[in-house]
Amino acid sequence: MLLYAIGAVGITFAYEYYLILFFLAMLLFAAGGEMNTIMVMNHEIMPNRHRSKTMFFEINFINFGGLLLAAVALSSAYASITFQRLMIGITAIFILIILAYARLKIPESIRWLEEKGDLDGAEKEVKKYFTSIEDHSTVDKKTIKLPSIPLRLAVSIVMAAANTIGFGLMTYVAGPYFFPELTATIILVASIAEFLAGLGISPFADIISRKLTLLVSFIGTVSSTAIIYFTIPYWTSNLILFWILLVILNIFTSIGYLTEDTLKGELWPTPKRGTYTAIVRFVSIGSYIPVIFLAADLSIYQYMLFNLIIWTLGLIASIIWFTKGIETGKGRSLSEIS
């Protein structure tokens, strides 16, 4: 939280290029660390009947942030550097207030305290925040054969990398390339589609199958990307078709993103949950760095084909998980699946 505050204040008032980069890196570093903690903490402190939906809703606020930025970008005031800095400062203050309040009100993970042997601390947390707790002591963990850690890591990393690398094909690359005058509107429409898709599926996240949702979302994304690639002459000359394809693709990518981000934090043993979640995020997000340089010389058509290949790899990983993995949705207890 302290790093976030320093980075936000620094980038608001810095004017030198290297200082802006430095404070931006600090800001993103802090935000990335917070995200890892959120993904782990939610699974461990939420009741099983609400665990998935709360995770979906929380992650969907990233889509809401993108929607808000897209709406602001349409404003003529956004062209002003002073206005942009003011927005950063106001947003940072608002977020810091929420973070400080959350630090005071959110309980420590009882699961984590128990695993670390701090039973007294765990008991204090229970008495402080809960009137009753769910008892899963009778669960026979032997009835569920858990996939190996290497398999869980490999599948999670590939699906997460596909989401990271493949995200934004129509929104940030193809759309602005063919319709540069509509860039801000394209981003806004895509952000609305993503947020509404997340808002629509989140209430049902504890009911539906996590494995099936992942599979369907990747099938939808690969199919949409393939249609976009093979129909370039049609949607580049038909704006209505472009908007339809843009919305459909972003609905599937949003659902896949929410589901995959939920999965990557729930698969691991409690003592190592934070570590393995961080590994998946580090490798998958880091994989985008070499792609930036490797794809720099590709034509728009080559890049779209490359994007289709990346999503296909994610689909293969989702098929492997659908056949070899375990069900983590449908209200499953964290004790059963980790």
Buried (B, 14 or more C-beta within 10 A) or exposed (E): BEBBBBBBBBBBEBEEEEEEEBBBEBBEEBBBBBBBEBBBBBBBBBEBEBBBBBBBBBBBEBBBEBBBBBBBBEEEEBEEEEBBBEBBBEBBBEBBEEBEEEEEEEBBBBBBBBBEEBEEBBEBBBEEBEEEEEEEEEEEEEEEEBBEEEBBBBBBBBBBBBBBBBBBBBBBBBBBBBBEEBBBBBBBBBBBBBBBBBBEBBEEBBEBBBBBBBBBBBBBBBBBBBBBBEBBEEBBEEEEEBBEBBBBBBBBBBBBBBBBBBBBBBBBEBEEBBEBBBBBBEBBBEBBEEBEEEBEEEEEEEBBBBBBEBBBBBBBBBBBBBEEBBBBBBEBBBBBBB
